[in-house]
Amino acid sequence: MPDILTYDPEPRAANFTPPPLSCDSHVHVFGPAARFPYAQGRGFTPVDAPKETLFALHRLLGIERCVIVQSAVHGMDNRVVEDAIAAGGGRYLGIALAPASVPDAELARLAAAGFRGVRFNFMAHLPGTPVDDVLALSRRLAPLGMHLQVHFESALVHTVGAALAASAVPVVIDHMGRVDAALGPDHADFVALCHLMANPLFRVKVSGVDRIATAGTYPQGVALARRLVESFADRCLWGSDWPHPNHTHVPDDAALLELLPEIAPDAGLRQRLLVDNPARFYRFE
């Protein structure tokens, strides 16, 4: 089977200019595989999407800061993200993948290298970790100023999501909890997500409008993202999810950026979403 190209190799400039110091709070980097081998047992093999390609995309789009999330494609070998952070001149930070049993010394090393949190997946296509083990780890993350990031299937907002309220550190929910945007804002899963967000422990990434809604301009996903931004303006983060792994289509990165005036319809909301919230939460230099 050929390697899968998950991103547009010839992106265009956007018809929207983000404010200075805007942050893309959710991307991945893949490879180059010759230097950073892909994990055994991965779900697919992507075409390399290295840091140089990411940096060029951000220059094109006017994005000055970024948080790179370790991908399951590379497993728990975080060197590919650590390398990108080191090359980013203080403008790129990271989120690691690690077992809940990761030694304290390794956590401290990751924190010193620019990792701000540890991510856990609760998805059918990815291996999971018992939530009690994740909560136990949170107590060891607290002294390091690290947080939890979680990616779960929509229905798990009622169980895994609720359990994470006992975390000793902030919890970032990926991709709006993967709710089905076609079900609208009154569906039980989105209502439960908003209930979680009423707790100041939680943050949510209004990334993935292109994952939870149909193709085109993703109006249903945009509507839910806007609801979250307007309701929880100081605890929302935006991310492109480049290079879009495990997707149904290859999104237009400029088009995703151009949705921001709909997601955050005034300049003050966009400033908080793109600049102030990530600057404060991730502690950029």
C-alpha positions as CSV (number, residue, x, y, z in Angstrom):
1,M,0.0,0.0,0.0
2,P,1.5,3.4,-0.9
3,D,2.1,6.0,1.8
4,I,-0.8,8.3,2.4
5,L,-0.6,12.0,1.6
6,T,-2.8,13.7,4.2
7,Y,-2.2,17.4,3.4
8,D,-2.1,19.7,0.4
9,P,1.5,20.0,-0.7
10,E,0.8,23.3,-2.5
11,P,-1.2,25.4,0.0
12,R,-2.5,28.8,-0.9
13,A,-2.4,32.1,1.1
14,A,-5.6,32.9,3.1
15,N,-8.0,35.8,2.6
16,F,-7.8,36.4,6.4
17,T,-4.9,37.8,8.3
18,P,-4.7,36.5,11.9
19,P,-3.6,38.9,14.6
20,P,0.1,39.2,15.5
21,L,1.4,36.3,17.6
22,S,-1.5,34.0,16.6
23,C,-1.0,30.4,17.7
24,D,-2.0,27.2,15.9
25,S,-2.5,25.1,19.0
26,H,-2.9,21.6,17.4
27,V,-0.7,20.2,14.6
28,H,1.5,17.1,14.1
29,V,4.8,16.4,12.4
30,F,5.6,13.2,10.5
31,G,9.1,12.2,9.9
32,P,11.2,12.3,7.9
33,A,10.9,8.6,8.4
34,A,14.6,8.1,7.6
35,R,15.5,10.1,10.7
36,F,12.4,9.6,12.9
37,P,11.1,6.1,12.1
38,Y,7.3,5.5,12.3
39,A,6.0,3.3,15.1
40,Q,5.5,-0.4,14.7
41,G,1.8,-1.2,14.7
42,R,0.7,2.2,13.5
43,G,-2.7,2.5,11.8
44,F,-1.3,3.9,8.5
45,T,1.9,5.2,7.0
46,P,1.8,8.8,6.0
47,V,3.9,10.7,3.5
48,D,6.5,12.7,5.5
49,A,5.1,16.0,6.8
50,P,8.3,17.3,8.5
51,K,8.9,20.5,10.5
52,E,10.2,22.4,7.5
53,T,6.9,21.9,5.7
54,L,5.0,23.0,8.8
55,F,7.1,26.1,9.3
56,A,6.6,27.1,5.7
57,L,2.8,26.7,6.0
58,H,2.7,28.9,9.0
59,R,4.8,31.6,7.3
60,L,2.3,31.5,4.4
61,L,-0.7,31.8,6.7
62,G,0.7,34.4,9.1
63,I,0.9,32.0,12.1
64,E,3.7,32.9,14.5
65,R,3.3,30.3,17.4
66,C,2.3,26.7,17.5
67,V,1.8,23.7,19.7
68,I,2.9,20.4,18.1
69,V,1.1,17.3,19.4
70,Q,3.0,14.0,19.2
71,S,1.2,11.6,16.9
72,A,0.5,7.9,17.3
73,V,2.2,7.5,14.0
74,H,5.5,8.0,15.9
75,G,4.2,6.3,19.1
76,M,5.8,7.3,22.4
77,D,9.1,8.3,20.8
78,N,8.8,12.0,21.1
79,R,12.0,12.9,19.4
80,V,10.3,14.2,16.2
81,V,8.4,16.8,18.2
82,E,11.4,17.6,20.4
83,D,13.4,18.3,17.3
84,A,10.8,20.6,15.9
85,I,10.5,22.5,19.2
86,A,14.3,23.0,19.3
87,A,14.2,24.4,15.7
88,G,11.3,26.7,16.5
89,G,13.1,29.5,18.3
90,G,10.7,29.5,21.2
91,R,7.7,29.8,19.0
92,Y,6.9,26.1,18.9
93,L,6.0,24.0,22.0
94,G,4.8,20.4,22.3
95,I,2.5,17.9,23.8
96,A,4.0,14.4,24.4
97,L,2.6,10.9,24.2
98,A,3.8,8.8,27.2
99,P,2.6,5.9,29.3
100,A,0.9,6.8,32.6
101,S,3.8,5.0,34.2
102,V,6.4,7.4,32.7
103,P,9.2,8.1,35.2
104,D,9.3,11.4,36.9
105,A,12.8,12.1,35.5
106,E,11.5,11.7,31.9
107,L,8.6,14.0,32.6
108,A,11.0,16.6,33.9
109,R,13.2,16.2,30.8
110,L,10.2,16.7,28.5
111,A,9.1,19.7,30.4
112,A,12.5,21.3,30.1
113,A,12.5,20.5,26.4
114,G,9.3,22.5,25.8
115,F,6.6,20.0,26.3
116,R,3.6,21.5,28.1
117,G,1.4,18.4,28.5
118,V,0.8,14.7,27.9
119,R,-1.9,13.5,25.6
120,F,-4.1,10.4,26.0
121,N,-6.3,8.9,23.4
122,F,-9.6,7.2,24.2
123,M,-10.5,6.2,20.6
124,A,-11.5,2.8,19.1
125,H,-8.6,2.9,16.6
126,L,-6.0,3.8,19.2
127,P,-4.8,1.9,22.3
128,G,-6.2,3.4,25.5
129,T,-5.1,3.9,29.1
130,P,-7.4,3.5,32.1
131,V,-8.7,6.9,33.2
132,D,-7.7,6.1,36.9
133,D,-4.1,5.8,35.7
134,V,-4.3,9.1,33.9
135,L,-5.7,10.8,37.0
136,A,-2.8,9.4,39.0
137,L,-0.3,10.8,36.5
138,S,-2.0,14.2,36.8
139,R,-0.7,14.5,40.4
140,R,2.9,14.0,39.1
141,L,2.3,16.6,36.3
142,A,1.2,19.3,38.6
143,P,4.7,20.2,40.0
144,L,6.0,20.5,36.5
145,G,3.3,22.9,35.2
146,M,2.2,20.3,32.7
147,H,-1.4,19.5,31.8
148,L,-3.5,16.6,30.4
149,Q,-4.7,16.6,26.8
150,V,-7.4,14.1,25.9
151,H,-8.9,12.9,22.6
152,F,-12.0,10.9,23.1
153,E,-15.0,9.6,21.1
154,S,-18.1,11.7,21.5
155,A,-20.0,9.3,23.8
156,L,-17.1,9.2,26.3
157,V,-17.8,12.8,27.3
158,H,-20.3,11.4,29.8
159,T,-17.9,8.9,31.4
160,V,-14.2,9.7,30.7
161,G,-14.9,13.4,30.5
162,A,-16.8,13.5,33.8
163,A,-14.1,11.4,35.5
164,L,-11.4,13.9,34.4
165,A,-12.9,16.5,36.6
166,A,-10.9,14.9,39.4
167,S,-7.6,15.8,37.6
168,A,-4.9,17.6,39.6
169,V,-4.0,19.7,36.5
170,P,-6.0,21.4,33.7
171,V,-7.5,19.2,31.0
172,V,-7.6,20.1,27.3
173,I,-10.3,18.4,25.2
174,D,-9.4,17.9,21.6
175,H,-11.5,18.6,18.6
176,M,-14.6,19.7,20.5
177,G,-15.0,16.2,22.0
178,R,-15.5,14.8,18.5
179,V,-19.2,15.5,18.7
180,D,-21.4,14.9,15.7
181,A,-22.2,18.4,14.5
182,A,-25.1,17.2,12.4
183,L,-26.9,16.5,15.7
184,G,-26.8,20.1,16.7
185,P,-26.2,22.0,19.9
186,D,-29.0,20.3,21.8
187,H,-27.6,16.8,21.5
188,A,-26.7,15.1,24.8
189,D,-23.0,14.9,23.9
190,F,-22.6,18.6,23.1
191,V,-24.6,19.5,26.1
192,A,-22.3,17.3,28.3
193,L,-19.3,19.0,26.7
194,C,-20.6,22.4,27.7
195,H,-21.4,21.1,31.2
196,L,-17.7,20.1,31.5
197,M,-16.6,23.4,30.2
198,A,-18.5,25.2,33.0
199,N,-15.7,23.8,35.2
200,P,-12.7,26.1,35.0
201,L,-10.4,23.1,35.0
202,F,-11.3,22.4,31.4
203,R,-10.2,23.9,28.1
204,V,-11.4,22.9,24.6
205,K,-9.8,23.1,21.2
206,V,-12.2,24.4,18.6
207,S,-10.2,22.4,16.0
208,G,-11.7,19.8,13.8
209,V,-14.7,21.6,12.4
210,D,-13.8,19.7,9.3
211,R,-13.9,16.4,11.2
212,I,-17.3,16.8,13.0
213,A,-19.2,18.3,10.0
214,T,-19.6,17.5,6.3
215,A,-17.3,18.9,3.6
216,G,-17.6,22.3,2.1
217,T,-17.5,25.2,4.5
218,Y,-18.5,23.0,7.5
219,P,-21.3,25.2,8.7
220,Q,-22.5,22.8,11.4
221,G,-19.1,22.5,12.9
222,V,-18.5,26.2,12.7
223,A,-21.8,26.8,14.6
224,L,-20.7,24.6,17.5
225,A,-17.3,26.1,17.6
226,R,-18.8,29.6,17.7
227,R,-21.1,28.5,20.6
228,L,-18.1,27.3,22.6
229,V,-16.0,30.4,21.9
230,E,-18.8,32.8,22.8
231,S,-19.6,30.8,26.0
232,F,-16.1,30.1,27.2
233,A,-14.0,32.8,25.6
234,D,-11.0,32.6,27.9
235,R,-10.7,28.7,27.7
236,C,-10.9,28.0,24.0
237,L,-7.9,27.3,21.8
238,W,-7.8,27.0,18.0
239,G,-5.8,24.5,15.9
240,S,-5.6,23.5,12.2
241,D,-4.8,19.8,12.9
242,W,-2.3,19.8,10.1
243,P,-1.4,17.5,8.4
244,H,-4.9,16.0,9.0
245,P,-4.3,12.3,9.7
246,N,-7.1,9.7,9.7
247,H,-9.4,12.0,7.8
248,T,-12.1,11.6,5.2
249,H,-10.6,14.2,2.9
250,V,-7.6,16.6,2.6
251,P,-8.8,20.0,3.9
252,D,-7.7,23.4,2.5
253,D,-5.6,24.9,5.3
254,A,-6.3,28.5,4.1
255,A,-10.0,27.7,4.1
256,L,-9.9,26.5,7.7
257,L,-8.2,29.8,8.7
258,E,-10.8,31.8,6.7
259,L,-13.5,30.3,9.0
260,L,-12.1,32.1,12.0
261,P,-14.2,35.3,11.6
262,E,-17.3,33.0,11.7
263,I,-16.0,31.0,14.7
264,A,-14.9,34.2,16.6
265,P,-17.0,36.9,15.1
266,D,-15.3,40.0,16.6
267,A,-11.7,41.1,16.9
268,G,-11.7,40.7,20.7
269,L,-12.8,37.1,20.6
270,R,-10.2,36.3,17.9
271,Q,-7.5,38.0,20.0
272,R,-8.4,35.8,23.0
273,L,-8.7,32.6,20.9
274,L,-5.6,33.0,18.8
275,V,-3.2,35.0,21.0
276,D,-4.1,35.6,24.6
277,N,-5.4,32.2,25.6
278,P,-2.5,30.1,24.1
279,A,0.1,32.6,25.3
280,R,-1.2,32.4,28.9
281,F,-1.9,28.6,28.9
282,Y,1.2,27.3,27.1
283,R,3.5,30.0,28.5
284,F,5.3,31.1,25.4
285,E,8.5,33.0,25.8
